[in-house]
Amino acid sequence: MNRPQFAPRHLSRRSALVPALTLAAAVALALGLAGPPAQANIAQSSLPRAAAAPDKDSPAGFYYGTDSWPIAINSPPAYREPDVSGNPVYGGYIGMAGNWARWQGCGGNIAWSSADSAAANTNYTTYGKGIGTGVYWFMGGPGVDPHYNGTATEASSWGAAQAAKTLRAMGSLHVTYKIVWLDIELPGIKPALDNGWNNVYTTPCSGKIKSAGVAASVDRAEVNGYEAYLTTHSSYVPGVYSSPLIWNDIFGTSSVSDISGTYEWTYTDGTSRVNPAPVKWCIPGTTTCANFFGGVKRRSAQAVMWQWSGGGGITNGIGDFDQINANTVK
């Protein structure tokens, strides 16, 4: 194993800086650590749509979308991505189906926008544009498993239990996107600053570390358990939301960290600017590009989403904006 047993604890940049409306910040809000923004409604604006408004970004098959807490969609259908120059089509919404801490009784709500989900689904089902609605589950690592015993077998069972809970939660949502995202990060928020990936806690909600160090192989066993349950019990496929820094901190750089055959959604590198929007994983006129992890590159078929603005703790004052490659996910 290339990762030390007691690895240094790097926190996600999204928690180290001013919280943005990112997945970790969304969970912080959901756990009652901050107040959620006002709910947004889809405004049925009477303003005419721009005649030259593009339906997609470049190249073909890429879209723009949002995730987590609501962003107002101020256009008539087919709905348009807010605040992005060129007024492109609203290509999708990814919301929180649930999180480990709420499930374990630590309190909080769910970061979900019914309005944004409805707009994305209308574009997908009525106009044939974008991906509609997808979901993510905020993962708790082996160290917050109430039955933790240090074995890969138990970690796999803990992962499967979270997958089962995800599917139950999805039963009340109108999910059209085939990828279910495992949100794997070190958020720097209570009740477990590392979500139990690098430390073992006395109880899931205690915030007290019982022992430091979780083997990367045990962490990976949990991921494998989640994925196996999801694919065995549904038609959905797994994907991972993380970043190169955080992924390597948790899983190291050995074969245990390799997920080159798994769909990925990254938040590195990000920007505080919404415009210009990215073109095929890079912001035009800059050196800011998406960087994936675990063996996946920008050219890989498994590279499917990038949280290009609002992620990584770099606030833009609006919310989370995502680039979505719909070419390889059918």
C-alpha positions as CSV (number, residue, x, y, z in Angstrom):
1,M,0.0,0.0,0.0
2,N,1.4,3.4,-1.0
3,R,-0.7,5.3,1.5
4,P,0.7,5.4,5.1
5,Q,-1.6,3.7,7.6
6,F,-1.9,7.0,9.4
7,A,-2.1,9.3,6.4
8,P,-2.1,13.1,6.8
9,R,-5.7,14.4,6.9
10,H,-6.2,16.7,4.0
11,L,-9.6,18.4,4.1
12,S,-11.5,19.1,0.9
13,R,-10.8,22.6,-0.4
14,R,-14.6,23.2,-0.4
15,S,-14.5,23.0,3.4
16,A,-11.2,24.9,3.8
17,L,-12.5,28.0,2.1
18,V,-15.7,29.9,2.3
19,P,-18.5,27.2,1.9
20,A,-20.1,27.2,-1.4
21,L,-23.3,25.4,-2.5
22,T,-21.3,22.2,-3.2
23,L,-22.1,18.7,-2.2
24,A,-20.2,19.0,1.1
25,A,-21.7,22.4,1.8
26,A,-25.1,21.0,0.9
27,V,-24.7,18.3,3.5
28,A,-23.6,20.9,6.0
29,L,-26.8,22.8,5.4
30,A,-28.8,19.6,5.5
31,L,-27.3,18.8,8.9
32,G,-28.4,22.1,10.3
33,L,-24.9,23.6,10.4
34,A,-26.1,26.5,8.3
35,G,-29.4,27.8,7.0
36,P,-30.5,26.7,3.5
37,P,-31.0,29.3,0.8
38,A,-34.6,30.2,-0.1
39,Q,-36.4,27.7,-2.2
40,A,-36.4,28.7,-5.9
41,N,-39.4,28.2,-8.1
42,I,-39.4,27.8,-11.9
43,A,-40.3,31.2,-13.2
44,Q,-42.6,31.1,-16.2
45,S,-41.1,34.2,-17.7
46,S,-42.7,35.9,-20.5
47,L,-39.4,37.0,-21.9
48,P,-38.7,35.6,-25.4
49,R,-35.9,33.1,-25.7
50,A,-32.8,34.4,-27.5
51,A,-33.1,33.4,-31.2
52,A,-29.5,32.2,-31.3
53,A,-29.5,30.4,-28.0
54,P,-27.5,27.1,-28.3
55,D,-29.0,23.9,-27.0
56,K,-25.7,22.4,-26.0
57,D,-22.2,23.3,-25.3
58,S,-19.3,22.1,-27.4
59,P,-18.8,19.4,-28.7
60,A,-22.1,17.7,-29.3
61,G,-23.5,15.6,-26.5
62,F,-22.2,17.9,-23.7
63,Y,-24.7,19.9,-21.5
64,Y,-24.7,22.2,-18.6
65,G,-26.6,21.5,-15.4
66,T,-26.8,22.2,-11.6
67,D,-26.8,20.2,-8.4
68,S,-27.9,20.2,-4.8
69,W,-29.6,23.4,-3.4
70,P,-32.0,25.2,-5.8
71,I,-31.0,27.7,-8.4
72,A,-33.9,29.7,-10.0
73,I,-34.6,28.7,-13.6
74,N,-36.0,32.0,-15.0
75,S,-37.1,30.9,-18.4
76,P,-40.1,29.3,-20.2
77,P,-39.7,25.7,-21.3
78,A,-37.5,24.3,-22.8
79,Y,-35.8,25.6,-19.7
80,R,-32.4,27.4,-20.0
81,E,-29.3,27.2,-17.8
82,P,-29.4,30.2,-15.5
83,D,-26.5,32.8,-15.5
84,V,-24.6,31.1,-18.3
85,S,-23.8,33.2,-21.3
86,G,-25.4,32.1,-24.5
87,N,-28.5,30.9,-22.7
88,P,-27.9,27.2,-23.3
89,V,-30.5,24.5,-22.5
90,Y,-30.8,23.4,-18.9
91,G,-29.2,20.0,-19.2
92,G,-29.7,18.3,-15.9
93,Y,-30.1,18.3,-12.1
94,I,-28.3,16.1,-9.6
95,G,-29.8,16.1,-6.1
96,M,-29.1,14.5,-2.7
97,A,-31.1,11.3,-2.3
98,G,-29.7,11.0,1.3
99,N,-26.7,11.0,3.5
100,W,-25.2,8.6,6.0
101,A,-25.4,11.1,8.9
102,R,-29.2,11.7,8.6
103,W,-29.8,8.0,8.2
104,Q,-27.8,7.3,11.4
105,G,-29.9,9.8,13.4
106,C,-27.5,12.7,13.5
107,G,-30.2,15.1,12.3
108,G,-30.7,17.4,9.3
109,N,-32.6,17.6,6.0
110,I,-32.0,16.7,2.4
111,A,-30.4,19.0,-0.2
112,W,-33.0,18.7,-2.9
113,S,-34.8,21.0,-5.3
114,S,-38.1,19.7,-6.6
115,A,-38.3,22.8,-8.9
116,D,-34.9,22.2,-10.6
117,S,-35.6,18.4,-10.8
118,A,-39.0,19.2,-12.5
119,A,-37.3,21.6,-15.0
120,A,-34.6,19.1,-15.9
121,N,-37.1,16.3,-16.3
122,T,-39.4,18.4,-18.5
123,N,-36.4,19.2,-20.8
124,Y,-35.5,15.5,-20.9
125,T,-38.9,13.9,-21.4
126,T,-40.7,16.6,-23.4
127,Y,-37.9,18.1,-25.4
128,G,-35.4,15.3,-25.5
129,K,-32.6,17.5,-24.1
130,G,-30.1,16.7,-21.3
131,I,-30.2,13.9,-18.8
132,G,-33.1,14.9,-16.5
133,T,-32.6,14.1,-12.8
134,G,-29.9,12.2,-11.2
135,V,-29.0,11.6,-7.5
136,Y,-26.0,11.2,-5.2
137,W,-25.6,9.6,-1.8
138,F,-23.3,11.3,0.8
139,M,-21.2,8.3,1.8
140,G,-20.1,7.4,5.3
141,G,-16.8,5.5,5.4
142,P,-16.1,2.4,7.4
143,G,-15.2,4.5,10.5
144,V,-18.8,5.6,11.0
145,D,-20.2,2.1,10.6
146,P,-21.9,1.2,13.9
147,H,-20.7,-2.4,13.4
148,Y,-17.1,-1.5,12.4
149,N,-14.6,-4.4,13.1
150,G,-11.8,-3.6,10.7
151,T,-12.7,-6.3,8.1
152,A,-13.3,-5.9,4.4
153,T,-16.4,-8.1,4.8
154,E,-18.1,-5.7,7.3
155,A,-17.1,-2.7,5.2
156,S,-18.7,-4.3,2.1
157,S,-21.9,-4.9,4.1
158,W,-21.9,-1.3,5.2
159,G,-21.6,-0.2,1.6
160,A,-24.4,-2.4,0.6
161,A,-26.6,-1.1,3.3
162,Q,-26.1,2.5,2.1
163,A,-26.9,1.4,-1.5
164,A,-30.1,-0.2,-0.3
165,K,-31.0,3.0,1.5
166,T,-30.2,5.0,-1.6
167,L,-32.6,2.9,-3.7
168,R,-35.4,3.2,-1.2
169,A,-35.0,7.0,-1.2
170,M,-35.0,7.1,-5.0
171,G,-38.4,5.4,-4.9
172,S,-40.1,8.7,-4.2
173,L,-38.1,10.7,-6.7
174,H,-38.4,10.9,-10.5
175,V,-34.9,9.8,-11.5
176,T,-34.1,9.6,-15.2
177,Y,-30.3,9.4,-15.2
178,K,-28.8,6.0,-15.0
179,I,-25.7,6.9,-12.9
180,V,-26.1,6.9,-9.1
181,W,-23.3,8.9,-7.5
182,L,-21.3,7.9,-4.5
183,D,-20.2,11.2,-2.9
184,I,-16.8,10.4,-1.4
185,E,-14.9,13.2,0.3
186,L,-13.3,14.6,3.4
187,P,-15.8,17.4,4.0
188,G,-14.6,18.9,7.3
189,I,-18.1,19.1,8.7
190,K,-19.7,17.4,11.7
191,P,-20.3,14.8,12.9
192,A,-17.2,13.2,11.3
193,L,-14.8,15.6,9.6
194,D,-13.5,12.8,7.4
195,N,-16.8,11.0,7.0
196,G,-15.2,8.0,8.6
197,W,-12.8,7.2,5.7
198,N,-9.6,7.8,7.6
199,N,-10.6,7.5,11.3
200,V,-12.9,5.2,13.4
201,Y,-15.4,7.0,15.6
202,T,-16.9,5.8,18.9
203,T,-20.4,6.1,17.5
204,P,-21.6,7.5,14.1
205,C,-22.8,10.8,15.6
206,S,-20.3,11.3,18.4
207,G,-17.6,13.2,16.5
208,K,-15.1,11.5,18.8
209,I,-12.3,9.5,17.2
210,K,-11.8,6.0,18.7
211,S,-8.8,5.0,16.6
212,A,-6.9,6.7,13.7
213,G,-6.3,4.9,10.5
214,V,-8.5,2.9,8.2
215,A,-6.8,0.6,5.6
216,A,-7.3,1.7,2.0
217,S,-8.4,-1.9,1.2
218,V,-11.2,-1.7,3.8
219,D,-12.3,1.7,2.3
220,R,-12.3,0.1,-1.1
221,A,-14.3,-2.9,0.1
222,E,-17.1,-0.5,1.1
223,V,-17.2,1.1,-2.3
224,N,-17.2,-2.4,-3.9
225,G,-20.1,-3.4,-1.7
226,Y,-22.2,-0.4,-2.6
227,E,-21.6,-0.9,-6.3
228,A,-22.3,-4.6,-6.2
229,Y,-25.6,-4.1,-4.4
230,L,-26.7,-1.3,-6.7
231,T,-26.1,-3.2,-9.9
232,T,-27.6,-6.4,-8.5
233,H,-30.8,-4.8,-7.2
234,S,-31.4,-2.2,-9.9
235,S,-30.7,-1.1,-13.5
236,Y,-28.6,1.8,-12.3
237,V,-24.9,2.0,-12.5
238,P,-22.4,3.5,-10.0
239,G,-20.3,6.6,-10.4
240,V,-18.0,8.4,-8.0
241,Y,-17.9,12.1,-7.1
242,S,-14.6,13.1,-5.6
243,S,-11.3,14.9,-6.6
244,P,-7.7,13.7,-7.2
245,L,-6.4,15.1,-3.9
246,I,-9.2,13.6,-1.8
247,W,-9.3,10.3,-3.6
248,N,-5.6,9.7,-3.2
249,D,-5.7,10.7,0.5
250,I,-8.3,8.0,1.2
251,F,-7.3,5.2,-1.3
252,G,-3.7,5.9,-1.9
253,T,-2.1,5.3,-5.4
254,S,-1.8,1.5,-5.5
255,S,-4.2,-0.8,-7.4
256,V,-6.7,-0.3,-4.6
257,S,-7.3,3.3,-5.9
258,D,-7.9,2.3,-9.5
259,I,-11.5,2.9,-10.6
260,S,-10.6,3.5,-14.3
261,G,-13.7,1.5,-15.3
262,T,-16.1,3.6,-13.2
263,Y,-18.0,6.8,-14.2
264,E,-16.7,9.9,-12.5
265,W,-17.8,13.4,-11.5
266,T,-15.0,15.7,-10.4
267,Y,-14.9,19.1,-8.8
268,T,-11.2,19.8,-9.6
269,D,-10.2,22.3,-10.9
270,G,-13.0,24.8,-10.2
271,T,-13.5,28.5,-10.6
272,S,-15.4,31.2,-8.9
273,R,-16.6,32.5,-12.3
274,V,-19.6,31.0,-14.0
275,N,-18.6,32.5,-17.4
276,P,-17.1,31.6,-19.7
277,A,-18.6,28.2,-19.5
278,P,-16.3,25.2,-20.2
279,V,-15.9,23.5,-23.6
280,K,-15.0,19.8,-23.4
281,W,-13.6,20.0,-19.8
282,C,-11.7,23.3,-20.1
283,I,-12.6,27.0,-19.6
284,P,-11.8,28.8,-22.9
285,G,-8.9,31.2,-22.6
286,T,-7.7,29.8,-19.3
287,T,-5.6,26.9,-18.0
288,T,-8.6,25.7,-15.9
289,C,-9.6,22.2,-16.8
290,A,-11.4,19.2,-15.2
291,N,-9.0,16.8,-13.5
292,F,-10.3,13.3,-12.8
293,F,-8.9,10.6,-10.5
294,G,-8.4,6.9,-9.9
295,G,-7.0,6.3,-13.4
296,V,-9.7,8.2,-15.3
297,K,-8.5,11.0,-17.7
298,R,-10.4,13.7,-19.5
299,R,-10.3,11.6,-22.7
300,S,-11.8,8.6,-20.9
301,A,-15.3,7.4,-21.6
302,Q,-15.8,7.3,-17.8
303,A,-15.3,11.1,-17.5
304,V,-18.9,12.3,-17.5
305,M,-19.3,15.3,-15.1
306,W,-17.4,18.3,-13.9
307,Q,-18.6,20.7,-11.2
308,W,-16.8,23.6,-12.9
309,S,-18.1,26.5,-10.7
310,G,-19.3,26.6,-7.1
311,G,-17.4,23.5,-6.2
312,G,-14.2,23.0,-4.2
313,G,-15.2,25.7,-1.7
314,I,-14.8,28.4,-4.3
315,T,-18.0,30.3,-4.1
316,N,-19.6,32.1,-7.0
317,G,-22.5,33.5,-5.0
318,I,-25.1,31.6,-7.0
319,G,-24.7,27.8,-6.7
320,D,-23.2,24.7,-8.3
321,F,-22.8,24.5,-12.0
322,D,-21.9,21.3,-13.8
323,Q,-20.8,20.2,-17.2
324,I,-22.2,16.9,-18.3
325,N,-21.0,14.5,-21.0
326,A,-24.0,12.5,-22.2
327,N,-22.2,10.8,-25.0
328,T,-21.2,7.6,-23.3
329,V,-24.0,7.2,-20.8
330,K,-27.1,5.8,-22.5
